[in-house]
Amino acid sequence: MMTYANTLDAADHLSLEEQEQLAATLRQRIAERRRAELIEAVGEARTEFARGRIKPASAAVIAKLIKP
């Protein structure tokens, strides 16, 4: 299993251009994963709404619910 430290050490052996490409690839993959998570969450929320388990709320009300 590759650890975070091993991954950083391996990246140090790449050329600067390869490190930049790696960073860009990681940013893209992270964005894709976040997008997939958001799509899943929206789908779940729509299902819950269709079942009548949640009701529409304003952004202000939602902000108050999630604010620490």
PyMOL Python script that loads the backbone (N, CA, C, O; Angstrom):
from pymol import cmd

cmd.read_pdbstr("""\
ATOM      1  N   MET A   1       0.843  -1.188   0.000  1.00  0.00           N
ATOM      2  CA  MET A   1       0.000   0.000   0.000  1.00  0.00           C
ATOM      3  C   MET A   1       0.881   1.242   0.000  1.00  0.00           C
ATOM      4  O   MET A   1       1.843   1.332   0.762  1.00  0.00           O
ATOM      5  N   MET A   2       0.551   2.183  -0.846  1.00  0.00           N
ATOM      6  CA  MET A   2       1.334   3.409  -0.928  1.00  0.00           C
ATOM      7  C   MET A   2       0.790   4.429   0.072  1.00  0.00           C
ATOM      8  O   MET A   2      -0.410   4.700   0.100  1.00  0.00           O
ATOM      9  N   THR A   3       1.662   4.979   0.874  1.00  0.00           N
ATOM     10  CA  THR A   3       1.260   5.974   1.857  1.00  0.00           C
ATOM     11  C   THR A   3       1.389   7.371   1.254  1.00  0.00           C
ATOM     12  O   THR A   3       1.964   7.559   0.182  1.00  0.00           O
ATOM     13  N   TYR A   4       0.850   8.318   1.960  1.00  0.00           N
ATOM     14  CA  TYR A   4       0.940   9.717   1.535  1.00  0.00           C
ATOM     15  C   TYR A   4       2.403  10.136   1.416  1.00  0.00           C
ATOM     16  O   TYR A   4       2.791  10.774   0.437  1.00  0.00           O
ATOM     17  N   ALA A   5       3.204   9.781   2.400  1.00  0.00           N
ATOM     18  CA  ALA A   5       4.624  10.138   2.380  1.00  0.00           C
ATOM     19  C   ALA A   5       5.339   9.493   1.197  1.00  0.00           C
ATOM     20  O   ALA A   5       6.164  10.133   0.544  1.00  0.00           O
ATOM     21  N   ASN A   6       5.021   8.216   0.917  1.00  0.00           N
ATOM     22  CA  ASN A   6       5.618   7.547  -0.239  1.00  0.00           C
ATOM     23  C   ASN A   6       5.234   8.251  -1.538  1.00  0.00           C
ATOM     24  O   ASN A   6       6.050   8.394  -2.449  1.00  0.00           O
ATOM     25  N   THR A   7       3.995   8.679  -1.604  1.00  0.00           N
ATOM     26  CA  THR A   7       3.510   9.363  -2.797  1.00  0.00           C
ATOM     27  C   THR A   7       4.257  10.678  -2.999  1.00  0.00           C
ATOM     28  O   THR A   7       4.651  11.008  -4.118  1.00  0.00           O
ATOM     29  N   LEU A   8       4.448  11.424  -1.919  1.00  0.00           N
ATOM     30  CA  LEU A   8       5.199  12.686  -2.016  1.00  0.00           C
ATOM     31  C   LEU A   8       6.639  12.428  -2.433  1.00  0.00           C
ATOM     32  O   LEU A   8       7.189  13.147  -3.267  1.00  0.00           O
ATOM     33  N   ASP A   9       7.240  11.411  -1.857  1.00  0.00           N
ATOM     34  CA  ASP A   9       8.616  11.074  -2.232  1.00  0.00           C
ATOM     35  C   ASP A   9       8.703  10.690  -3.705  1.00  0.00           C
ATOM     36  O   ASP A   9       9.637  11.089  -4.400  1.00  0.00           O
ATOM     37  N   ALA A  10       7.733   9.918  -4.178  1.00  0.00           N
ATOM     38  CA  ALA A  10       7.719   9.520  -5.589  1.00  0.00           C
ATOM     39  C   ALA A  10       7.550  10.742  -6.478  1.00  0.00           C
ATOM     40  O   ALA A  10       8.186  10.837  -7.527  1.00  0.00           O
ATOM     41  N   ALA A  11       6.703  11.675  -6.073  1.00  0.00           N
ATOM     42  CA  ALA A  11       6.489  12.894  -6.862  1.00  0.00           C
ATOM     43  C   ALA A  11       7.760  13.730  -6.929  1.00  0.00           C
ATOM     44  O   ALA A  11       7.994  14.412  -7.927  1.00  0.00           O
ATOM     45  N   ASP A  12       8.577  13.691  -5.897  1.00  0.00           N
ATOM     46  CA  ASP A  12       9.839  14.433  -5.895  1.00  0.00           C
ATOM     47  C   ASP A  12      10.791  13.944  -6.989  1.00  0.00           C
ATOM     48  O   ASP A  12      11.667  14.687  -7.431  1.00  0.00           O
ATOM     49  N   HIS A  13      10.621  12.713  -7.416  1.00  0.00           N
ATOM     50  CA  HIS A  13      11.492  12.152  -8.448  1.00  0.00           C
ATOM     51  C   HIS A  13      11.019  12.497  -9.871  1.00  0.00           C
ATOM     52  O   HIS A  13      11.692  12.186 -10.853  1.00  0.00           O
ATOM     53  N   LEU A  14       9.865  13.137  -9.959  1.00  0.00           N
ATOM     54  CA  LEU A  14       9.359  13.550 -11.264  1.00  0.00           C
ATOM     55  C   LEU A  14       9.982  14.883 -11.660  1.00  0.00           C
ATOM     56  O   LEU A  14      10.434  15.648 -10.807  1.00  0.00           O
ATOM     57  N   SER A  15      10.001  15.150 -12.951  1.00  0.00           N
ATOM     58  CA  SER A  15      10.470  16.455 -13.416  1.00  0.00           C
ATOM     59  C   SER A  15       9.437  17.507 -13.007  1.00  0.00           C
ATOM     60  O   SER A  15       8.310  17.171 -12.643  1.00  0.00           O
ATOM     61  N   LEU A  16       9.826  18.758 -13.070  1.00  0.00           N
ATOM     62  CA  LEU A  16       8.917  19.841 -12.708  1.00  0.00           C
ATOM     63  C   LEU A  16       7.674  19.802 -13.586  1.00  0.00           C
ATOM     64  O   LEU A  16       6.560  19.991 -13.097  1.00  0.00           O
ATOM     65  N   GLU A  17       7.857  19.559 -14.871  1.00  0.00           N
ATOM     66  CA  GLU A  17       6.714  19.482 -15.791  1.00  0.00           C
ATOM     67  C   GLU A  17       5.790  18.324 -15.415  1.00  0.00           C
ATOM     68  O   GLU A  17       4.568  18.470 -15.441  1.00  0.00           O
ATOM     69  N   GLU A  18       6.365  17.186 -15.071  1.00  0.00           N
ATOM     70  CA  GLU A  18       5.552  16.038 -14.668  1.00  0.00           C
ATOM     71  C   GLU A  18       4.814  16.318 -13.356  1.00  0.00           C
ATOM     72  O   GLU A  18       3.668  15.900 -13.184  1.00  0.00           O
ATOM     73  N   GLN A  19       5.469  17.025 -12.436  1.00  0.00           N
ATOM     74  CA  GLN A  19       4.807  17.396 -11.187  1.00  0.00           C
ATOM     75  C   GLN A  19       3.627  18.323 -11.462  1.00  0.00           C
ATOM     76  O   GLN A  19       2.573  18.191 -10.839  1.00  0.00           O
ATOM     77  N   GLU A  20       3.799  19.255 -12.387  1.00  0.00           N
ATOM     78  CA  GLU A  20       2.705  20.161 -12.742  1.00  0.00           C
ATOM     79  C   GLU A  20       1.560  19.391 -13.386  1.00  0.00           C
ATOM     80  O   GLU A  20       0.393  19.672 -13.111  1.00  0.00           O
ATOM     81  N   GLN A  21       1.880  18.428 -14.235  1.00  0.00           N
ATOM     82  CA  GLN A  21       0.849  17.604 -14.863  1.00  0.00           C
ATOM     83  C   GLN A  21       0.134  16.757 -13.820  1.00  0.00           C
ATOM     84  O   GLN A  21      -1.086  16.600 -13.874  1.00  0.00           O
ATOM     85  N   LEU A  22       0.882  16.215 -12.876  1.00  0.00           N
ATOM     86  CA  LEU A  22       0.299  15.420 -11.803  1.00  0.00           C
ATOM     87  C   LEU A  22      -0.659  16.274 -10.978  1.00  0.00           C
ATOM     88  O   LEU A  22      -1.771  15.844 -10.672  1.00  0.00           O
ATOM     89  N   ALA A  23      -0.232  17.479 -10.619  1.00  0.00           N
ATOM     90  CA  ALA A  23      -1.076  18.379  -9.835  1.00  0.00           C
ATOM     91  C   ALA A  23      -2.351  18.717 -10.594  1.00  0.00           C
ATOM     92  O   ALA A  23      -3.432  18.728 -10.006  1.00  0.00           O
ATOM     93  N   ALA A  24      -2.242  18.989 -11.879  1.00  0.00           N
ATOM     94  CA  ALA A  24      -3.416  19.322 -12.697  1.00  0.00           C
ATOM     95  C   ALA A  24      -4.356  18.119 -12.790  1.00  0.00           C
ATOM     96  O   ALA A  24      -5.576  18.267 -12.712  1.00  0.00           O
ATOM     97  N   THR A  25      -3.781  16.939 -12.955  1.00  0.00           N
ATOM     98  CA  THR A  25      -4.597  15.723 -13.028  1.00  0.00           C
ATOM     99  C   THR A  25      -5.323  15.482 -11.718  1.00  0.00           C
ATOM    100  O   THR A  25      -6.503  15.132 -11.715  1.00  0.00           O
ATOM    101  N   LEU A  26      -4.627  15.667 -10.607  1.00  0.00           N
ATOM    102  CA  LEU A  26      -5.264  15.482  -9.299  1.00  0.00           C
ATOM    103  C   LEU A  26      -6.389  16.493  -9.084  1.00  0.00           C
ATOM    104  O   LEU A  26      -7.456  16.133  -8.585  1.00  0.00           O
ATOM    105  N   ARG A  27      -6.158  17.758  -9.457  1.00  0.00           N
ATOM    106  CA  ARG A  27      -7.209  18.768  -9.320  1.00  0.00           C
ATOM    107  C   ARG A  27      -8.437  18.381 -10.143  1.00  0.00           C
ATOM    108  O   ARG A  27      -9.568  18.521  -9.677  1.00  0.00           O
ATOM    109  N   GLN A  28      -8.219  17.899 -11.354  1.00  0.00           N
ATOM    110  CA  GLN A  28      -9.326  17.491 -12.218  1.00  0.00           C
ATOM    111  C   GLN A  28     -10.078  16.305 -11.621  1.00  0.00           C
ATOM    112  O   GLN A  28     -11.309  16.290 -11.613  1.00  0.00           O
ATOM    113  N   ARG A  29      -9.351  15.321 -11.126  1.00  0.00           N
ATOM    114  CA  ARG A  29      -9.995  14.150 -10.531  1.00  0.00           C
ATOM    115  C   ARG A  29     -10.787  14.522  -9.279  1.00  0.00           C
ATOM    116  O   ARG A  29     -11.877  13.998  -9.047  1.00  0.00           O
ATOM    117  N   ILE A  30     -10.235  15.424  -8.479  1.00  0.00           N
ATOM    118  CA  ILE A  30     -10.936  15.883  -7.277  1.00  0.00           C
ATOM    119  C   ILE A  30     -12.229  16.587  -7.675  1.00  0.00           C
ATOM    120  O   ILE A  30     -13.279  16.347  -7.080  1.00  0.00           O
ATOM    121  N   ALA A  31     -12.152  17.449  -8.672  1.00  0.00           N
ATOM    122  CA  ALA A  31     -13.351  18.149  -9.143  1.00  0.00           C
ATOM    123  C   ALA A  31     -14.397  17.160  -9.638  1.00  0.00           C
ATOM    124  O   ALA A  31     -15.585  17.325  -9.361  1.00  0.00           O
ATOM    125  N   GLU A  32     -13.967  16.133 -10.368  1.00  0.00           N
ATOM    126  CA  GLU A  32     -14.899  15.120 -10.864  1.00  0.00           C
ATOM    127  C   GLU A  32     -15.560  14.368  -9.712  1.00  0.00           C
ATOM    128  O   GLU A  32     -16.759  14.089  -9.752  1.00  0.00           O
ATOM    129  N   ARG A  33     -14.775  14.042  -8.688  1.00  0.00           N
ATOM    130  CA  ARG A  33     -15.336  13.328  -7.530  1.00  0.00           C
ATOM    131  C   ARG A  33     -16.321  14.203  -6.768  1.00  0.00           C
ATOM    132  O   ARG A  33     -17.372  13.731  -6.337  1.00  0.00           O
ATOM    133  N   ARG A  34     -15.978  15.486  -6.602  1.00  0.00           N
ATOM    134  CA  ARG A  34     -16.898  16.410  -5.925  1.00  0.00           C
ATOM    135  C   ARG A  34     -18.199  16.540  -6.718  1.00  0.00           C
ATOM    136  O   ARG A  34     -19.290  16.554  -6.148  1.00  0.00           O
ATOM    137  N   ARG A  35     -18.062  16.635  -8.049  1.00  0.00           N
ATOM    138  CA  ARG A  35     -19.231  16.738  -8.922  1.00  0.00           C
ATOM    139  C   ARG A  35     -20.111  15.493  -8.770  1.00  0.00           C
ATOM    140  O   ARG A  35     -21.332  15.603  -8.665  1.00  0.00           O
ATOM    141  N   ALA A  36     -19.493  14.325  -8.759  1.00  0.00           N
ATOM    142  CA  ALA A  36     -20.253  13.077  -8.605  1.00  0.00           C
ATOM    143  C   ALA A  36     -20.961  13.035  -7.248  1.00  0.00           C
ATOM    144  O   ALA A  36     -22.108  12.598  -7.158  1.00  0.00           O
ATOM    145  N   GLU A  37     -20.278  13.490  -6.197  1.00  0.00           N
ATOM    146  CA  GLU A  37     -20.899  13.533  -4.870  1.00  0.00           C
ATOM    147  C   GLU A  37     -22.091  14.477  -4.864  1.00  0.00           C
ATOM    148  O   GLU A  37     -23.130  14.170  -4.279  1.00  0.00           O
ATOM    149  N   LEU A  38     -21.942  15.622  -5.513  1.00  0.00           N
ATOM    150  CA  LEU A  38     -23.025  16.598  -5.566  1.00  0.00           C
ATOM    151  C   LEU A  38     -24.214  16.046  -6.344  1.00  0.00           C
ATOM    152  O   LEU A  38     -25.363  16.217  -5.936  1.00  0.00           O
ATOM    153  N   ILE A  39     -23.937  15.382  -7.467  1.00  0.00           N
ATOM    154  CA  ILE A  39     -25.013  14.779  -8.259  1.00  0.00           C
ATOM    155  C   ILE A  39     -25.770  13.746  -7.423  1.00  0.00           C
ATOM    156  O   ILE A  39     -26.999  13.686  -7.462  1.00  0.00           O
ATOM    157  N   GLU A  40     -25.032  12.940  -6.674  1.00  0.00           N
ATOM    158  CA  GLU A  40     -25.669  11.934  -5.819  1.00  0.00           C
ATOM    159  C   GLU A  40     -26.516  12.597  -4.727  1.00  0.00           C
ATOM    160  O   GLU A  40     -27.638  12.164  -4.465  1.00  0.00           O
ATOM    161  N   ALA A  41     -25.986  13.636  -4.097  1.00  0.00           N
ATOM    162  CA  ALA A  41     -26.719  14.322  -3.039  1.00  0.00           C
ATOM    163  C   ALA A  41     -27.993  14.970  -3.571  1.00  0.00           C
ATOM    164  O   ALA A  41     -29.038  14.923  -2.921  1.00  0.00           O
ATOM    165  N   VAL A  42     -27.906  15.566  -4.739  1.00  0.00           N
ATOM    166  CA  VAL A  42     -29.082  16.190  -5.344  1.00  0.00           C
ATOM    167  C   VAL A  42     -30.125  15.127  -5.672  1.00  0.00           C
ATOM    168  O   VAL A  42     -31.319  15.328  -5.451  1.00  0.00           O
ATOM    169  N   GLY A  43     -29.668  14.002  -6.196  1.00  0.00           N
ATOM    170  CA  GLY A  43     -30.596  12.910  -6.496  1.00  0.00           C
ATOM    171  C   GLY A  43     -31.307  12.414  -5.249  1.00  0.00           C
ATOM    172  O   GLY A  43     -32.515  12.178  -5.262  1.00  0.00           O
ATOM    173  N   GLU A  44     -30.550  12.259  -4.175  1.00  0.00           N
ATOM    174  CA  GLU A  44     -31.149  11.819  -2.906  1.00  0.00           C
ATOM    175  C   GLU A  44     -32.143  12.850  -2.388  1.00  0.00           C
ATOM    176  O   GLU A  44     -33.218  12.494  -1.906  1.00  0.00           O
ATOM    177  N   ALA A  45     -31.785  14.120  -2.489  1.00  0.00           N
ATOM    178  CA  ALA A  45     -32.683  15.181  -2.020  1.00  0.00           C
ATOM    179  C   ALA A  45     -33.965  15.206  -2.846  1.00  0.00           C
ATOM    180  O   ALA A  45     -35.051  15.399  -2.300  1.00  0.00           O
ATOM    181  N   ARG A  46     -33.845  15.013  -4.144  1.00  0.00           N
ATOM    182  CA  ARG A  46     -35.037  14.995  -5.000  1.00  0.00           C
ATOM    183  C   ARG A  46     -35.938  13.813  -4.645  1.00  0.00           C
ATOM    184  O   ARG A  46     -37.162  13.941  -4.619  1.00  0.00           O
ATOM    185  N   THR A  47     -35.332  12.682  -4.377  1.00  0.00           N
ATOM    186  CA  THR A  47     -36.113  11.504  -3.982  1.00  0.00           C
ATOM    187  C   THR A  47     -36.842  11.770  -2.669  1.00  0.00           C
ATOM    188  O   THR A  47     -38.032  11.484  -2.542  1.00  0.00           O
ATOM    189  N   GLU A  48     -36.122  12.317  -1.701  1.00  0.00           N
ATOM    190  CA  GLU A  48     -36.731  12.635  -0.397  1.00  0.00           C
ATOM    191  C   GLU A  48     -37.851  13.652  -0.565  1.00  0.00           C
ATOM    192  O   GLU A  48     -38.896  13.537   0.076  1.00  0.00           O
ATOM    193  N   PHE A  49     -37.641  14.641  -1.420  1.00  0.00           N
ATOM    194  CA  PHE A  49     -38.670  15.659  -1.664  1.00  0.00           C
ATOM    195  C   PHE A  49     -39.899  15.010  -2.296  1.00  0.00           C
ATOM    196  O   PHE A  49     -41.029  15.290  -1.896  1.00  0.00           O
ATOM    197  N   ALA A  50     -39.675  14.136  -3.289  1.00  0.00           N
ATOM    198  CA  ALA A  50     -40.786  13.469  -3.963  1.00  0.00           C
ATOM    199  C   ALA A  50     -41.583  12.598  -2.991  1.00  0.00           C
ATOM    200  O   ALA A  50     -42.791  12.427  -3.157  1.00  0.00           O
ATOM    201  N   ARG A  51     -40.918  12.053  -1.986  1.00  0.00           N
ATOM    202  CA  ARG A  51     -41.588  11.225  -0.984  1.00  0.00           C
ATOM    203  C   ARG A  51     -42.254  12.060   0.108  1.00  0.00           C
ATOM    204  O   ARG A  51     -42.940  11.528   0.980  1.00  0.00           O
ATOM    205  N   GLY A  52     -42.044  13.364   0.048  1.00  0.00           N
ATOM    206  CA  GLY A  52     -42.655  14.249   1.034  1.00  0.00           C
ATOM    207  C   GLY A  52     -41.913  14.316   2.348  1.00  0.00           C
ATOM    208  O   GLY A  52     -42.455  14.795   3.344  1.00  0.00           O
ATOM    209  N   ARG A  53     -40.684  13.845   2.366  1.00  0.00           N
ATOM    210  CA  ARG A  53     -39.912  13.837   3.618  1.00  0.00           C
ATOM    211  C   ARG A  53     -39.207  15.156   3.895  1.00  0.00           C
ATOM    212  O   ARG A  53     -38.804  15.422   5.027  1.00  0.00           O
ATOM    213  N   ILE A  54     -39.059  15.968   2.883  1.00  0.00           N
ATOM    214  CA  ILE A  54     -38.480  17.298   3.081  1.00  0.00           C
ATOM    215  C   ILE A  54     -39.336  18.322   2.346  1.00  0.00           C
ATOM    216  O   ILE A  54     -40.056  17.987   1.406  1.00  0.00           O
ATOM    217  N   LYS A  55     -39.248  19.550   2.781  1.00  0.00           N
ATOM    218  CA  LYS A  55     -40.047  20.622   2.188  1.00  0.00           C
ATOM    219  C   LYS A  55     -39.118  21.724   1.679  1.00  0.00           C
ATOM    220  O   LYS A  55     -37.992  21.855   2.158  1.00  0.00           O
ATOM    221  N   PRO A  56     -39.575  22.499   0.734  1.00  0.00           N
ATOM    222  CA  PRO A  56     -38.754  23.603   0.232  1.00  0.00           C
ATOM    223  C   PRO A  56     -38.427  24.584   1.363  1.00  0.00           C
ATOM    224  O   PRO A  56     -39.225  24.784   2.280  1.00  0.00           O
ATOM    225  N   ALA A  57     -37.249  25.183   1.280  1.00  0.00           N
ATOM    226  CA  ALA A  57     -36.826  26.185   2.268  1.00  0.00           C
ATOM    227  C   ALA A  57     -35.971  27.223   1.564  1.00  0.00           C
ATOM    228  O   ALA A  57     -35.326  26.934   0.556  1.00  0.00           O
ATOM    229  N   SER A  58     -35.970  28.424   2.098  1.00  0.00           N
ATOM    230  CA  SER A  58     -35.155  29.490   1.516  1.00  0.00           C
ATOM    231  C   SER A  58     -33.683  29.255   1.869  1.00  0.00           C
ATOM    232  O   SER A  58     -33.358  28.505   2.789  1.00  0.00           O
ATOM    233  N   ALA A  59     -32.819  29.907   1.122  1.00  0.00           N
ATOM    234  CA  ALA A  59     -31.391  29.803   1.396  1.00  0.00           C
ATOM    235  C   ALA A  59     -31.067  30.315   2.798  1.00  0.00           C
ATOM    236  O   ALA A  59     -30.200  29.765   3.477  1.00  0.00           O
ATOM    237  N   ALA A  60     -31.757  31.360   3.227  1.00  0.00           N
ATOM    238  CA  ALA A  60     -31.518  31.928   4.560  1.00  0.00           C
ATOM    239  C   ALA A  60     -31.847  30.916   5.658  1.00  0.00           C
ATOM    240  O   ALA A  60     -31.112  30.796   6.638  1.00  0.00           O
ATOM    241  N   VAL A  61     -32.942  30.196   5.491  1.00  0.00           N
ATOM    242  CA  VAL A  61     -33.337  29.194   6.488  1.00  0.00           C
ATOM    243  C   VAL A  61     -32.319  28.055   6.506  1.00  0.00           C
ATOM    244  O   VAL A  61     -31.912  27.602   7.576  1.00  0.00           O
ATOM    245  N   ILE A  62     -31.912  27.598   5.341  1.00  0.00           N
ATOM    246  CA  ILE A  62     -30.931  26.513   5.262  1.00  0.00           C
ATOM    247  C   ILE A  62     -29.612  26.944   5.887  1.00  0.00           C
ATOM    248  O   ILE A  62     -28.987  26.167   6.609  1.00  0.00           O
ATOM    249  N   ALA A  63     -29.183  28.174   5.619  1.00  0.00           N
ATOM    250  CA  ALA A  63     -27.927  28.689   6.174  1.00  0.00           C
ATOM    251  C   ALA A  63     -27.968  28.679   7.704  1.00  0.00           C
ATOM    252  O   ALA A  63     -26.968  28.366   8.350  1.00  0.00           O
ATOM    253  N   LYS A  64     -29.111  29.019   8.277  1.00  0.00           N
ATOM    254  CA  LYS A  64     -29.247  29.007   9.739  1.00  0.00           C
ATOM    255  C   LYS A  64     -29.151  27.596  10.295  1.00  0.00           C
ATOM    256  O   LYS A  64     -28.644  27.392  11.398  1.00  0.00           O
ATOM    257  N   LEU A  65     -29.641  26.615   9.529  1.00  0.00           N
ATOM    258  CA  LEU A  65     -29.612  25.229   9.990  1.00  0.00           C
ATOM    259  C   LEU A  65     -28.208  24.638   9.988  1.00  0.00           C
ATOM    260  O   LEU A  65     -27.883  23.810  10.839  1.00  0.00           O
ATOM    261  N   ILE A  66     -27.372  25.056   9.038  1.00  0.00           N
ATOM    262  CA  ILE A  66     -26.048  24.459   8.944  1.00  0.00           C
ATOM    263  C   ILE A  66     -24.967  25.303   9.583  1.00  0.00           C
ATOM    264  O   ILE A  66     -23.829  24.848   9.697  1.00  0.00           O
ATOM    265  N   LYS A  67     -25.281  26.506   9.999  1.00  0.00           N
ATOM    266  CA  LYS A  67     -24.283  27.383  10.622  1.00  0.00           C
ATOM    267  C   LYS A  67     -23.934  26.875  12.011  1.00  0.00           C
ATOM    268  O   LYS A  67     -24.828  26.600  12.811  1.00  0.00           O
ATOM    269  N   PRO A  68     -22.634  26.745  12.313  1.00  0.00           N
ATOM    270  CA  PRO A  68     -22.239  26.233  13.640  1.00  0.00           C
ATOM    271  C   PRO A  68     -22.550  27.186  14.759  1.00  0.00           C
ATOM    272  O   PRO A  68     -22.274  26.886  15.921  1.00  0.00           O
TER     273      PRO A  68
END
""", "prot")
cmd.dss("prot")
cmd.show_as("cartoon", "prot")
cmd.util.cbc("prot")
cmd.orient("prot")
